[in-house]
Amino acid sequence: MYTFNLLLKSKLLKVINIIKIMKKILNKIIPLAFGTYINSLSLFSKTKAAKKAFILFCTPRKGKVLPHQKEYLDEAKKEIVQTKNVAIQTYEWKGSKETILLLHGWESNVFRWRNLVHLLQQENYNIIACDAPGHGNSSGAILNVPLYEECTHELIEKYQPTYIIGHSLGAMTALYNQYKRSSNTSIKKVITLGSPSVVSEFIDTYSRLLNLNKNVLQSLDDLFVQKFNFRIKDFSIAEYAKKIDKKGLLIHDELDPITPFKNSENIHRNWKNSKLIKTTGYGHSLHQEDVNASILAFLAT
C-alpha cells in the first residue's frame, strides 16, 4: 500500500507539472495568435486592426466579484452612478469626518481596500469607493485611464471628496484627474500606491507580447489621437505632475514587479508638493500595515 501511494503521488506530480508546462505554452501561443490575426487584418484595414488591438488592450480578464468577496461588498453597496454609458457601482462606509474616494487598479475591485477601510472607519472618515468600468459590480467590458477619469470626475462632482487614494491604474487616474480638472476645488490631498506614469510602457509590453507590427502600432497611435487627443508617447503623469498643486503622498516598492519604482520617482520629481515613501519587498499590492499607517498619518497632518 505504501509503495502504491508513492507511485500514485509521483504520477500526480507528473500530471501537475505537465499541466503547468501546457499553461505556460498556451500563455505564449494565445497572445501570438491574436497578434498574428491583428497583423493580418492590418493588410486589409489599418483602422480595423487598430480598433481590435485597442479593445483587446483595454479588456480585463478578471476583476469581477469573487464568491468570498460578495458578502463584504454587498453590505457596503450605495448607489449606481450612470456615466459614459457605464453603470458604476459605488460603496459607502459612513463617517462624520472628511470624505475619501478610493480608486482600485487594473483587474481588481473595491474588495482590495478592505484592510484600509477598516482603519479609516476607526478614524471616522466618510468613505466612498467604486468599482471601475468592467470590474466588480460595475457594467462595461473595457477600462482605460481616460474612461476611468471621466467616471472619477462624475463621482467627485457628486460626492465632493476631500481626499483621493488610488492604487496602480487607479492612482494614475487620480493624478490624471487632478491635471485635467484643476478646478476640482474639493480635493485637498492625493495619495498614490504603486502608480504608473507613462502609457507607452504598457503599449510596449503589449506589443511585444502579441508581436504587433509597425503598421498596427502606428494605427493604434493614430487611434489614441482620434479618441483622446494625445499620442501614446505624450501621455506622462510625471509631466502632468508639474501642474498639480495639491498635497500628495506617493508610496511605491523599489522591487515592484508590475510597475517599476522609477515611475513614482519621476512623478515625485515634478510634483512640488509631494512626499515619496519607498518600501522594500512589499510588492505591487501594498496592503502592509505600515503602508496603511503612513496613509493615516498623512491624512491627519
N, C-alpha and C positions, 0 to 999 in steps of 0.2 A: 504493500500500500504506500509506504514511504517513497519507494522508487517511482511508483506510478505518479504520485503527486509532484515529484521533482520534474518528471518528464512533461506533465501537463503544464506546470508553471513555465518550463523552458519554452514550450510551444506557444503559450500565450504571450510571452515576452517577444518572441519572434514575430508573431502576428501584429502586436502593437508597434514594433519597430518598422514593419513593412507599411503599416497604415501611416505612420509619421513620415516615412520617406515619400509615400504617394501624395500626401498632403503638400509636402514641400515642392514636389514636382508640379502638382496642379496649380499651386500658388504662383509658379513661374509661367506655366503654359497658358493659363486662362488670360492673364493680362496681355501677353504677347498675341494671343488670338484676337482680343479686342483691338489691339494696336494694328494688327495686320488688316483687319476689317476697315478701321478708320483710315489707314493709309491708302487702301484700295479705293475707298469711297472718294477720297480727295482727287483721284484721277478724273472723276466724272463731275464732282461738285465740291469745291473747296468750302463753300458755305455750309453745306450739309455735314461735311466731315468735321468742321469746327464746332457746329452745334452738338453733334454726337459726342465729341471729345469734352465739350463743356458740361453737358448733362452728366456724363459719367464721372467727371472730376468732382461735381457738386453733389453726387448721390452717396449718402451714408449707408454703410452696410449693417450698422447696428445703432443702438441708442434708444430704441423703443423700451417701454416699461417691461421689466422682467418680473416674474411672479413674486420674488422676495422683496421687490420694491413697491408693489402695488398698494399695500395697506398704508404704508407711510405717506405716500404721495396722495392717496385718496383723502386722507384725513385733513390735508392742508389745501385741497383744491379751493380756489377762489372763483374766478370767472374766466370766460373765454373772450379774448380780445381779437376782433377781426381786423386784419391789416394786410395789405399787399396780397389779397386773395388767400390768406392763410389764417386758420383759426389757432391762435396762440393760447395755450393753457397756462393760466397764472396760478400761483400759490401764495398763501399768506400765513405768517405767524405774527399775530398782533402784539404790539408793544407800545408803550407810551413815549418812547424816545424817538430819535430821528429814523426816517425810513431808509432802508438799504435795499438796493436792487442787485440781485445775483444773476450772473450770466455764465452758464456752463459752456464746455468746449465741444469739440467735434466727437460725434458718436458717443454722447453721454446724455444725461438728463438731470433734472433737479435733485435726484437722489444723491448725487455726488456731494451735495452741500450738507448732508445730514449732520455731520460732526460739528461743522462751523455754526450751523443754525442753532444747535443745542446751546452752544456757548453764547451766541448773540441773544438768544432768548433769556438767558440768565442775566444779561445786562439790560434787558427790557427794550431792545431795539425793535422797531416795527420792520418786518422782513417781507419783501416781495421777491418772488423768483418766477422764472418762466422756462418752459421747455421751448427750445429753438425750433424753427420750422423743420419738419421731417424727423423730429426727435421726441421722445417721451410721449405725452398725450396730445401734442400739437399735431395739426394736419400738415400736409405738404410732403414732397418727396425729395426736395433738394435743399441745400444750405450753402450760402456763400456770405462773405462779410458784408457786402452792400445790402443784401436782403436782411441779414441779421440786424444791421444797423437801423434799417427802416423800422423794424419791429421794436428795437430798443428805444428809438425816438418816440414811438407811439406810447410805450409804457412810461417813459419819463414825463411826457406831457400829461398822461393820465394820473400817475401816482406821485409825481413830484418828489422823487427820492433825493436825499442829501448826499448819499454815498453810492458808488457803484463798485462791486467786486466782480472781477471776471477771471476765468481760468482758460488758458490756451486760446482757442479761437474766440471765446467769449471776452478774453482780455483784449485781444486785437480789436474786437468790435467796439468795446467800451472806449478805447483810445481813438479809434476812427470816428466814433460819435462825437467825442469832445473836440476833435479837429474840425469836423464838418459842421457841427451845431454849436458854434461858440456862444450862441445866445441862450444855452441851457443854464439859466440862472440858478436853478435849484441845486445843481451839483456843486459840492464843495471839495470832495476828495474822491480820488480814483485809486483802487488797489488792483494790481495785476499779478497773476500767478502763471509763470511759465509762458509769457507772451511771445508769439512770433512777431516778426517785424515786416518781412517782405513776402509778397505773394510769389515772386519769382522762384524762391526756394521750393515752394510746393509744386509749382509747374515743372521745374527741372526734375524733381524726383518722379513726378507723374509721367513725364515724357520718357525718362529712362526706363521706367517700369514697363511701359507699353511700347517702347522703341518707336515713338512717333517721328515722322519725317519732318523736314524743314517746312514743307508746304503747309502741313497741318498746323504747326506751331505758329507760322506767320498768320494763317487764317484765324487761329484762336486768339492771337494778339489783336487782330482787327476786330474780332467779335467783342473783346473787352472794351475797346474804344466805343463801339456802337452801343453796347449795353450800359457801360459805366462811365464813359468819358475819361478813361485813363488807360495807358498801356501797362502791360504786366510789369515791366521793369520800373515803372514810375511809382507803383504803389509801395510806399515805405512809411511805416509807422514811426521809425526813427526820424525821418524827415518831417513828418507831420507834427511830431512832438515839439518842434521848435515853436509852434503856435499854441500849445496847450499851456494855460496859465493856472490850472487847478493844482492843488497839492496832491502829490502822488507817492505811492509806495509800490515798488516792483520787487517781487520775490521770485528767484529763479535758481535752480540747482545747476552747479557747474558741470555736472555729469549727465544732464538731461539727455536721454537718448532720442527724444522726439523733436524737441525744439532746442537747438544749440544755445548755450548761455550768452553767446555774443549778441543775440537778438535783444535781450533786455539791457545788456551793456550799452549797445548803440542807442537804444531809446533813452536810457538814463542820461547819456552824454548830452543829448539835445533837449531834454525835459528839465528846465531850470529848477523847477520847484518839486523835484522828486528825490526819493531815497531808494537805494538799491540794497537788498539783502541777498547775499549769496549763501546757498546751502550746499552741502556735500553729501551725496549718496541718498538723497530723498526722492530721486526720480522726477518724473513729469507731473504726477498727480498732486503732490504737495499737500497731503492730508495730515501731516505730523502735528503733534501738539504744540511745539514751539513755533511752527508756522502760524497756527491759529492764534497763539499768544501774541505774536508780532502784529497780526491784523488788529486784534482787540486793542493793543497799546496804541497803535497808530490812530485808530478811530477815536480814542479817548483824549488824544492830545489836541 
